[in-house]
Amino acid sequence: MVSEEKFDHDETIEYVHKEKGQPDRLVRFCCDSCIEDLAAEPAKHFRKLDEAAKAKPGESKHHH
């Protein structure tokens, strides 16, 4: 999750982030503006996502 907004798992936008030299990553978003935020600063947001996934291994929001 990029923003701090409440996330409704029933209404998600799936986005595959592709970056040269990195594996493709599937990310689920609540809205289009979050995709723009991720595209602007992917390293920052993936770090947050990875930390959240480690904290809650059963509730990962993305896949490698």
N, C-alpha and C positions, 0 to 999 in steps of 0.2 A: 504494500500500500504506500503510495507516494504522499498523499495528503493525510491529515488527521481526521478526515470526515468519516462518519459511520459508513461501513461497507456492507452493502446488501448482496449476499452471495447469489441471489436469484437473478439479479440484473447486473451482469458483468460484461465487460468488453474484453475480449481476448486479443492480445497483441504479442507478436513475436519480434523481439528486439534483435537485430542483426548488427554486429560490429566486427570489423575486420580483425582477425587474430583471436577472436573470442567465440565461444560456442553460442549458438542461438539460444535465446531464453524466452520462455512463455511467461507473460505477466498478465494478470487479470486486474482490470481497472474498474472503478465505479463510474468514470466519465472521461470524455475526450480530453479535457484540460489536463488530466493527470498524465496522459500519454505525452503531451507537450512538455510537461515538467520533467519527465523521465528522459526524453530525447535531449533536453537541454543540458542535463547533468547526470548521465547514466551511471558513472562510477559512484557518485554520492548516494544515489537512490538504491543501487544494487547492494551497496554496503549495508544500508538500513534493512533491506529485505533479507539479506543473508543473516544478519544479526537476529532478526525476528524469527527466522526459520530455525536457528539454533536454539533459541529460547523456547520455542514451541514446536518440536519436531513433528508432531502429529497434525499441525495446522499450517503447513507451508503454503504460501500464496503463489509460489513460482516453482518451476522445474528446471533442471539443468539439461 
